[in-house]
Amino acid sequence: MTIAAYTLAVLLAFVGARAEAWFMVCLAVVPFLDTVMVLRHGGPKAVAFEIHLATAAVVLVSAALLFAA
């Protein structure tokens, strides 16, 4: 497990779903910036959008569901 997974578990156990949702919103920045880097360096658009941007979207949807909880 990565440090992010441990952080999510600790936040959920001791702080609550809202704090975990904010952490996931902050975490979604990483795959979004990966999308930008792939596009700026001439990488394939399919990789940028289908992998990195889709990952950011899934993380943001998960965060929205945690905010709704």
Buried (B, 14 or more C-beta within 10 A) or exposed (E): EEEEEEEBEEBBEEEEBEBBBBBBBEBBEEBBEBBEEBBEEEBEEEBBBEBBBEBBBEBBEBBEEBBEE
